[in-house]
Amino acid sequence: MRVKDKILVLSLCILFPMFIGCASNTPSGENKIRSQESVAQQAHQEMQESFDSDEESDQLDMDYENTTSRSFEQREKGLPSWVTSPPSSSQYVYGVGSAKIRADPADAMSRAKDQARTEILKRMEVTVVGRTRARVSRQVKDGKSQVTRSIMDRVQTRVSETRLRRVRPVDTYVDQKEDTAYALLRLDRDAAEADLVGQLEEIEGRLREIASRETEGARLKQLNLVMPALPLLEKRHQIVKKLHMVNGKDADFHLPADLRRLQERIATLLDSLVVVLRPRNQESEKLAAGLRKALNNQGLRVRQKGRADVLLRYDLDLRRIERDGVQFVFAQGAITVLNGKGDVLNEFQEKAKAASQDSWLARERALTGLARVLGQKLAESLFKSFELNPVGTF
């Protein structure tokens, strides 16, 4: 029953006794009439208030229906507004992605979400690129020798990219006419920061356990104990970069002093490795001085005699060809890498060539090229001997 109908029925119920009371002229009848009039007025006021409240509720329902209708019409007529104008918030970072539907709509939506995640990262990188670059340039990551730098570079390739795990879907839309899937995702800054800080604390705990290990004896033995810290240090570096992106502040998650000393100790041990050359024949021995000089230029500590951390047993051959007054020198080396105990770490063959009108200069250039390759191979051999495990996501 509608409100107006309720009012009519209640009014008749109240007024009917009043008409009966009017037939009596006694004082008691008049008092009853006044009392009934008062009740009628109060009831009318309450019903009016109820009516006004119902009117307001009806208006809210109408507004909701109109809003829903407009939203439905917007979807029917075109794309949701967030496709071209993502929401903006200090708490959340939003990203929109899209992908064409080829055969499987679910696959297209998955690609759209991946693109939205990438968009979120791009939005955050814009605000911190300058500050991050300045901070990274102050970190001590590399040693002096090519072997140390090569090992550091290899460590980077072994560490998987740190992903932000606090990205959640907000809305999706499929444009049937254009065969395109759209996804709106958002990152909660506070939740992501708390998650990354937790990972950072876990890594630093593992690094401190490595730093506490006793390192005595031969350099390779010491390196075997502390080298597992390198992938963890690289992972920590990645997490710090993500933290700068997430919190949008100039917070300094610098490497603690004890972990910085660990990092420097590893670089120092690598730089101090002593390499001793062991030629296999007299022809190779004649080239030992040139090879030693070229390896020294790569930052290695190379000797021909004495106690070694690493032995390079090699067979070196040089071939010379002259064409139109230009000297061509081809250097070829068969190398065996051994540790101080004589255990074979690696075996390989490498080549290098150089040209010059001066035969001596062509020879030096060929040896330098071969030494550069040998330095990289030596780093690869040491890297494999340390048995570093890849560091994945936490």
Secondary structure, DSSP 4 states (H G I P E B T S, - for coil): --HHHHHHHHHHHHHHHHHHHHT--SHHHHHHHHHHHHHHHHHHHHHHHHHHHHHHHHHHHHHHHHHHHHHHHHHHHS--HHHHS----SSEEEEEEEEE-SS-HHHHHHHHHHHHHHHHHHHHHHHHHHHHHHHHTTS----SSHHHHHHHHHHHHHBPPPPP--EEEEEEEEETTTTEEEEEEEEEHHHHHHHHHHHHHHHHHHHHHHHTS---SSHHHHHHHHTTHHHHHHHHHHHHHHHHHHH-S----PPPHHHHHHHHHHHHHHHT-EEEEEESSHHHHHTHHHHHHHHHHTT-EEESSS--SEEEEEEEEEEEEEETTEEEEEEEEEEEEEETT--EEEEEEEEEEEEESSHHHHHHHHHHHHHHHHHHHHHHHHHHHTTPPPB---
